[in-house]
Amino acid sequence: MNEKKKQPSKRVKRKPDLSKHELRKMMGEFDQVLERRHGALRRKGR
């Protein structure tokens, strides 16, 4: 599971010129991972 979490961030750093849709999708997945870790804390911050 750790490897899966690390891969997307690596891809984003390598390709900053991703389409907005791709970026949105990645950010969405990233948010889900954060939510799993911190619960509703992330939602409150927004």
Secondary structure as GFF3:
##gff-version 3
##sequence-region A 1 46
A	DSSP	alpha_helix	2	14	.	.	.	ID=ss1
A	DSSP	alpha_helix	20	38	.	.	.	ID=ss2
A	DSSP	alpha_helix	41	45	.	.	.	ID=ss3
###
